Amino acid sequence: MNKRWQQLNQWFQQQPRDRRILIAILVWVLIAVYMGSTLLLPNIKAMNSSKLRTEQLAQQLSQVRALNEQLKSQLQQDVNQPIRDDIERKQARLTQLVERASGYSVLGAAQRKAFLRAALNYPDDMQLVSLTTPQPERITDEQSGALYQHRVDAVFKGDFEHIMGYAEQLQAEFPEVEWLKFNYRVDSYPEAELSIAWRIISMDKEFIGAN
């Protein structure tokens, strides 16, 4: 190998100067081409492959965005929207009716029955003198979602302390019930008489008849 290299070197030195320059340039070009084919081309291929993957990902992302916009459009065109709009209108109307009812809560049938049971669950040493429920009064003119005002009048007799404890407990358990009247008279202490009138708002004409 060394001998052949020496022969090539000797032959190269014997060539004219211009030819030696051309040979050197040719050798450099061959080396550059070889280096490019072994080092640069793989990198270029890798870059092209990476660019292709990037383009594919961008295309997939564009498809996902298009699908998302399509889903949004479908949601905006929901067939149940008219039903929801009707429910919202009824809720808004009910809210207005409640506001017109002096700010007091509307009691359902179960709540009214629970209140009446609690009102009648007075201590044993108390006496219920009278309990009346006048005809309910309609307080709205709407054909749907009407509200009624129910009034309950009661008169109790008994120990003053027990009467006051009973009233305080009932007020605490049912704060949504309006107390129109709360009058007590002490005839002979500790005996007292208590007159109460409750005002209850409901959507039912019958106080305890609705289910």
KETOR-541934 format. One record per residue (C-alpha): x, y, z; residue number from 1. Coordinates in steps of 0.001 Angstrom, whole numbers. Layout:
<recs>
c1=X	c2=Y	c3=Z	resi=NUM $
...
</recs>
This chain:
<recs>
c1=0	c2=0	c3=0	resi=1 $
c1=2816	c2=2400	c3=907	resi=2 $
c1=4671	c2=1483	c3=-2283	resi=3 $
c1=1640	c2=2217	c3=-4416	resi=4 $
c1=1123	c2=5494	c3=-2611	resi=5 $
c1=4742	c2=6427	c3=-3260	resi=6 $
c1=4321	c2=5617	c3=-6938	resi=7 $
c1=1207	c2=7766	c3=-7157	resi=8 $
c1=2950	c2=10589	c3=-5341	resi=9 $
c1=5964	c2=10313	c3=-7640	resi=10 $
c1=3707	c2=10308	c3=-10679	resi=11 $
c1=1825	c2=13317	c3=-9311	resi=12 $
c1=5055	c2=15260	c3=-8737	resi=13 $
c1=6165	c2=14564	c3=-12300	resi=14 $
c1=3023	c2=16170	c3=-13712	resi=15 $
c1=3042	c2=19790	c3=-14846	resi=16 $
c1=1935	c2=22343	c3=-12313	resi=17 $
c1=-1411	c2=23098	c3=-14017	resi=18 $
c1=-2282	c2=19428	c3=-14220	resi=19 $
c1=-1405	c2=18925	c3=-10544	resi=20 $
c1=-3844	c2=21741	c3=-9669	resi=21 $
c1=-6612	c2=20145	c3=-11738	resi=22 $
c1=-5950	c2=16747	c3=-10188	resi=23 $
c1=-6056	c2=18263	c3=-6689	resi=24 $
c1=-9361	c2=20021	c3=-7456	resi=25 $
c1=-10830	c2=16800	c3=-8855	resi=26 $
c1=-9769	c2=14844	c3=-5784	resi=27 $
c1=-11285	c2=17516	c3=-3500	resi=28 $
c1=-14555	c2=17400	c3=-5445	resi=29 $
c1=-14671	c2=13609	c3=-5200	resi=30 $
c1=-14071	c2=13794	c3=-1452	resi=31 $
c1=-16763	c2=16467	c3=-1073	resi=32 $
c1=-19246	c2=14387	c3=-3055	resi=33 $
c1=-18458	c2=11349	c3=-939	resi=34 $
c1=-18831	c2=13295	c3=2307	resi=35 $
c1=-22067	c2=14781	c3=1091	resi=36 $
c1=-23494	c2=11406	c3=167	resi=37 $
c1=-22529	c2=9830	c3=3487	resi=38 $
c1=-23174	c2=12719	c3=5899	resi=39 $
c1=-25440	c2=15349	c3=4374	resi=40 $
c1=-27928	c2=13192	c3=2496	resi=41 $
c1=-29132	c2=11290	c3=5620	resi=42 $
c1=-29636	c2=14602	c3=7411	resi=43 $
c1=-31529	c2=16008	c3=4451	resi=44 $
c1=-33710	c2=12911	c3=4331	resi=45 $
c1=-34342	c2=13193	c3=8067	resi=46 $
c1=-35280	c2=16859	c3=7669	resi=47 $
c1=-37635	c2=16024	c3=4830	resi=48 $
c1=-39198	c2=13241	c3=6897	resi=49 $
c1=-39621	c2=15591	c3=9869	resi=50 $
c1=-41167	c2=18224	c3=7620	resi=51 $
c1=-43586	c2=15633	c3=6257	resi=52 $
c1=-44620	c2=14592	c3=9776	resi=53 $
c1=-45094	c2=18241	c3=10720	resi=54 $
c1=-47322	c2=18778	c3=7705	resi=55 $
c1=-49322	c2=15654	c3=8573	resi=56 $
c1=-49772	c2=16828	c3=12168	resi=57 $
c1=-50846	c2=20253	c3=10953	resi=58 $
c1=-53380	c2=18620	c3=8653	resi=59 $
c1=-54736	c2=16457	c3=11493	resi=60 $
c1=-54984	c2=19514	c3=13741	resi=61 $
c1=-56893	c2=21349	c3=11029	resi=62 $
c1=-59296	c2=18408	c3=10741	resi=63 $
c1=-59833	c2=18362	c3=14521	resi=64 $
c1=-60581	c2=22089	c3=14525	resi=65 $
c1=-63040	c2=21665	c3=11668	resi=66 $
c1=-64779	c2=18842	c3=13571	resi=67 $
c1=-64931	c2=21004	c3=16698	resi=68 $
c1=-66575	c2=23835	c3=14758	resi=69 $
c1=-69035	c2=21348	c3=13294	resi=70 $
c1=-69965	c2=20083	c3=16765	resi=71 $
c1=-70432	c2=23649	c3=18013	resi=72 $
c1=-72729	c2=24350	c3=15095	resi=73 $
c1=-74764	c2=21221	c3=15869	resi=74 $
c1=-75067	c2=22208	c3=19522	resi=75 $
c1=-76286	c2=25654	c3=18541	resi=76 $
c1=-78970	c2=24005	c3=16421	resi=77 $
c1=-80136	c2=21718	c3=19259	resi=78 $
c1=-83659	c2=20441	c3=18616	resi=79 $
c1=-84407	c2=20663	c3=22352	resi=80 $
c1=-83702	c2=24394	c3=22456	resi=81 $
c1=-87387	c2=25382	c3=22046	resi=82 $
c1=-88265	c2=23206	c3=25051	resi=83 $
c1=-85525	c2=24806	c3=27142	resi=84 $
c1=-86676	c2=28265	c3=26057	resi=85 $
c1=-90222	c2=27455	c3=27170	resi=86 $
c1=-88961	c2=26199	c3=30544	resi=87 $
c1=-86896	c2=29351	c3=31019	resi=88 $
c1=-89926	c2=31529	c3=30212	resi=89 $
c1=-92043	c2=29651	c3=32752	resi=90 $
c1=-89315	c2=29932	c3=35374	resi=91 $
c1=-89030	c2=33664	c3=34733	resi=92 $
c1=-92823	c2=34054	c3=35024	resi=93 $
c1=-92849	c2=32067	c3=38267	resi=94 $
c1=-90064	c2=34265	c3=39640	resi=95 $
c1=-92122	c2=37355	c3=38850	resi=96 $
c1=-95142	c2=35841	c3=40570	resi=97 $
c1=-93133	c2=35039	c3=43668	resi=98 $
c1=-91759	c2=38586	c3=43768	resi=99 $
c1=-95306	c2=39887	c3=43613	resi=100 $
c1=-96148	c2=37738	c3=46623	resi=101 $
c1=-94338	c2=40138	c3=48976	resi=102 $
c1=-91109	c2=38197	c3=48787	resi=103 $
c1=-92369	c2=35169	c3=50707	resi=104 $
c1=-91562	c2=31653	c3=49509	resi=105 $
c1=-94068	c2=29504	c3=47674	resi=106 $
c1=-94830	c2=26373	c3=49698	resi=107 $
c1=-95597	c2=23059	c3=48050	resi=108 $
c1=-98285	c2=20680	c3=49300	resi=109 $
c1=-95838	c2=18640	c3=51388	resi=110 $
c1=-94453	c2=21786	c3=53050	resi=111 $
c1=-97937	c2=23077	c3=53842	resi=112 $
c1=-98931	c2=19771	c3=55429	resi=113 $
c1=-95688	c2=19703	c3=57427	resi=114 $
c1=-96340	c2=23226	c3=58691	resi=115 $
c1=-99911	c2=22387	c3=59688	resi=116 $
c1=-98732	c2=19268	c3=61569	resi=117 $
c1=-96102	c2=21321	c3=63390	resi=118 $
c1=-98625	c2=24048	c3=64198	resi=119 $
c1=-100980	c2=21474	c3=65719	resi=120 $
c1=-98176	c2=19752	c3=67630	resi=121 $
c1=-98441	c2=22156	c3=70574	resi=122 $
c1=-97482	c2=21234	c3=74176	resi=123 $
c1=-99944	c2=19225	c3=76247	resi=124 $
c1=-100481	c2=22076	c3=78702	resi=125 $
c1=-101619	c2=24333	c3=75837	resi=126 $
c1=-105213	c2=24404	c3=74597	resi=127 $
c1=-106328	c2=25051	c3=71019	resi=128 $
c1=-109347	c2=27326	c3=71328	resi=129 $
c1=-110054	c2=27755	c3=67606	resi=130 $
c1=-108564	c2=27053	c3=64183	resi=131 $
c1=-110037	c2=28545	c3=60999	resi=132 $
c1=-108935	c2=28647	c3=57364	resi=133 $
c1=-110819	c2=31234	c3=55271	resi=134 $
c1=-111251	c2=30824	c3=51529	resi=135 $
c1=-107949	c2=31252	c3=49658	resi=136 $
c1=-107413	c2=34474	c3=47752	resi=137 $
c1=-105969	c2=34456	c3=44252	resi=138 $
c1=-103268	c2=37097	c3=44065	resi=139 $
c1=-102350	c2=36819	c3=40359	resi=140 $
c1=-104250	c2=37155	c3=37089	resi=141 $
c1=-102123	c2=34774	c3=35021	resi=142 $
c1=-103903	c2=31766	c3=33536	resi=143 $
c1=-100911	c2=29501	c3=34194	resi=144 $
c1=-98746	c2=29506	c3=37277	resi=145 $
c1=-101418	c2=31171	c3=39455	resi=146 $
c1=-100594	c2=31957	c3=43085	resi=147 $
c1=-102981	c2=31736	c3=46017	resi=148 $
c1=-102816	c2=33295	c3=49453	resi=149 $
c1=-103933	c2=31003	c3=52267	resi=150 $
c1=-104656	c2=32296	c3=55740	resi=151 $
c1=-104786	c2=30232	c3=58903	resi=152 $
c1=-106126	c2=31755	c3=62141	resi=153 $
c1=-105543	c2=30046	c3=65481	resi=154 $
c1=-106152	c2=30883	c3=69126	resi=155 $
c1=-104281	c2=29102	c3=71941	resi=156 $
c1=-104444	c2=29250	c3=75711	resi=157 $
c1=-101895	c2=28042	c3=78196	resi=158 $
c1=-98752	c2=28804	c3=80143	resi=159 $
c1=-97093	c2=31980	c3=78896	resi=160 $
c1=-93589	c2=30496	c3=78729	resi=161 $
c1=-94790	c2=27415	c3=76834	resi=162 $
c1=-96772	c2=29528	c3=74391	resi=163 $
c1=-93735	c2=31697	c3=73641	resi=164 $
c1=-91491	c2=28635	c3=73245	resi=165 $
c1=-94002	c2=27064	c3=70856	resi=166 $
c1=-94168	c2=30225	c3=68727	resi=167 $
c1=-90392	c2=30665	c3=68588	resi=168 $
c1=-89853	c2=27034	c3=67542	resi=169 $
c1=-92499	c2=27270	c3=64813	resi=170 $
c1=-90948	c2=30469	c3=63459	resi=171 $
c1=-87510	c2=28858	c3=63385	resi=172 $
c1=-88729	c2=25720	c3=61571	resi=173 $
c1=-90789	c2=27590	c3=58949	resi=174 $
c1=-89204	c2=31004	c3=58278	resi=175 $
c1=-90917	c2=31138	c3=54870	resi=176 $
c1=-94348	c2=31458	c3=56510	resi=177 $
c1=-95526	c2=35016	c3=57135	resi=178 $
c1=-97001	c2=35802	c3=60534	resi=179 $
c1=-99779	c2=38299	c3=59841	resi=180 $
c1=-100863	c2=38502	c3=63455	resi=181 $
c1=-99209	c2=37615	c3=66748	resi=182 $
c1=-101161	c2=38906	c3=69720	resi=183 $
c1=-101093	c2=37550	c3=73233	resi=184 $
c1=-102993	c2=38605	c3=76321	resi=185 $
c1=-102144	c2=37632	c3=79868	resi=186 $
c1=-105361	c2=37231	c3=81850	resi=187 $
c1=-103950	c2=35712	c3=85015	resi=188 $
c1=-100205	c2=35082	c3=84953	resi=189 $
c1=-98832	c2=32630	c3=83970	resi=190 $
c1=-101981	c2=31860	c3=81921	resi=191 $
c1=-102118	c2=33649	c3=78556	resi=192 $
c1=-104081	c2=33638	c3=75322	resi=193 $
c1=-102323	c2=33793	c3=71955	resi=194 $
c1=-103986	c2=34784	c3=68681	resi=195 $
c1=-102052	c2=33975	c3=65514	resi=196 $
c1=-102706	c2=34453	c3=61801	resi=197 $
c1=-100399	c2=32835	c3=59266	resi=198 $
c1=-100170	c2=33777	c3=55595	resi=199 $
c1=-98987	c2=31085	c3=53188	resi=200 $
c1=-98421	c2=31406	c3=49428	resi=201 $
c1=-98973	c2=28383	c3=47190	resi=202 $
c1=-99758	c2=27452	c3=43589	resi=203 $
c1=-102680	c2=25264	c3=44744	resi=204 $
c1=-106146	c2=26516	c3=45540	resi=205 $
c1=-106664	c2=23826	c3=48181	resi=206 $
c1=-104491	c2=24219	c3=51248	resi=207 $
c1=-104043	c2=20506	c3=52031	resi=208 $
c1=-106011	c2=18867	c3=49224	resi=209 $
c1=-103205	c2=18982	c3=46595	resi=210 $
c1=-100837	c2=16008	c3=46292	resi=211 $
</recs>
